Amino acid sequence: MKLVIAIIKPFKLDEVREALSGLGVQGMTVTEVKGFGRQKGQTEIYRGAEYSTNMVPKIKVEVATTDDLAGRVVEAIQQSANTGAIGDGKIFVLDVAQAVRIRTGETDDVAL
Amino acid sequence: MKLHHKLATGLGALAVTALTAMPAWAQEAAEAAAPTPDKGDTAWMMVSTVLVLAMILPGLALFYGGLVRTKNMLSVMTQIGAAAALAMVVWVVWGYTMAFGPDASDGLKPYISSFGKLFLAGINADSTAATFTDGVVIPEYVFVCFQMTFAAITVALVLGSVVERIKFSAVMVFALIWLTIVYFPVAHMVWAAGGLFFEMGALDFAGGTVVHINAGVSALVACIILGKRIGYMKEVMAPHSMTLTFVGTGLLWVGWFGFNAGSALEANGSAGLAMINTFVATAAAGLSWLIVEKLFGHKPSALGFCSGIIAGLVAVTPAAGNSGPFGAIVLGAVASLICYIAVAKIKPMLGYDDSLDAFGIHGVGGIVGAIGTGIVYAPSLGGPGGADFSIGAQLVTQVLAVAATIVWAAAGTAIAIFIAKLVTGLRVSPEAEVEGLDIAEHGERAYNL
């Protein structure tokens, strides 16, 4: 099993979700996050007082998937979240040791 | 020219002093029977009075509160609420008589009334207060309350420059002294017959000098003595909720109709003129600030719009019943431009920390309004002045009244702040300031999410 973590632009969330649903992915976890990479922060101005924020708001998507689906999940996110501009985000893939469905106690691939 | 302070008892025992609104007021006409208040006027003035209350709570509390950081939200609201409440109690004990009481001796008369109405002595439900129209009166209790709300909002406005670092106890001590030595005398000077500026013929319909220049200049002096917030110009001090600031702005605008149109003291055409000016000057100022931002290369911002609204309201205050609608539009638009330069360019250059721009908007906007009123009053510009009105002579009077208010407010504020410092220490510890005044001073937090 793999855990795919993607940091994406917030407005791309719907497209990513649709792409993953198309692959048969059953669920995901979404979090609003802040951070920075190569994209510079934004400048806010209040009555002439300028504040530059180093952290840019992003969305973190986490998807647990079977090993054979993981490649296609990564590909789907990469394509649906892509704008070609700086700040599109990153995708990380991690190994997952165990998965349990709380309601039934089912484990691993069946639990996903 | 707002009003005079000769008040009849309503019992017919005392003569009513009838005055015109203009400097040539000093004729006394004893009337056989005391006039009865008109119910329409009375109803309008009662509504106006509570509209001004809504400007303070929740209007100003939300407007100012939204502009500070989350950790100081409650401290701002509590300071505004408590200072306003203190002003109300002090007003009926010694404030009203200092501003609108019986005549003092000739030497004191230009600056203050006598203490004959201490604890509202001699006032009852039959007492009346004169308006601008001969023989038209309103109940004196209503007049006392209407003027009370002006004292309350003015002291609350001053706090905008000192928030996020002043002790709550210091606010209360400062408010008590400042009201006594600054607000009550200045209100007397501008609005009471025999008052210094009133005698000079200075035009101030609803309190441009008394409320806004007074509060703005006091705010500037107070924040300079108090010092800057820790991290000022280094840390992010962005408003924690522009939403609440916007809500507060809306409440201020609505309440301002009580403030400006209520200052006619009657439900009549003059109140109607003040009303339309309070619409159009404010609208022009809101748009003007957005345009100015654009011209300086920025995005048109929500805070810019709100700031323009307030600047326009402030500038039209002395002009409300003293200008035609198109004079008011120009006045509002110009006020936004000048206030923008004051808060976005001059303040950073000078480096003082007027945290919420109480001086930059109320002080500067008030000065623009007070001086501008001397221009837009002219009949040639659509104002209500007489045919013999001279802009040049009136401008001299306006500038003198503004200058005298600045000097009085600055000196009185310095005294009040130093006494507050002596009694309370004035400023919270650096630890409390970093932690936030909500927890440190009030033991609460605004948002438990």
Boltz contact constraints between the chains, C-beta under 6 A:
constraints:
  - contact:
      token1: [A, 44]
      token2: [B, 238]
      max_distance: 6.0
  - contact:
      token1: [A, 45]
      token2: [B, 298]
      max_distance: 6.0
  - contact:
      token1: [A, 46]
      token2: [B, 238]
      max_distance: 6.0
  - contact:
      token1: [A, 46]
      token2: [B, 303]
      max_distance: 6.0
  - contact:
      token1: [A, 47]
      token2: [B, 343]
      max_distance: 6.0
  - contact:
      token1: [A, 47]
      token2: [B, 344]
      max_distance: 6.0
  - contact:
      token1: [A, 48]
      token2: [B, 344]
      max_distance: 6.0
  - contact:
      token1: [A, 51]
      token2: [B, 236]
      max_distance: 6.0
  - contact:
      token1: [A, 51]
      token2: [B, 238]
      max_distance: 6.0
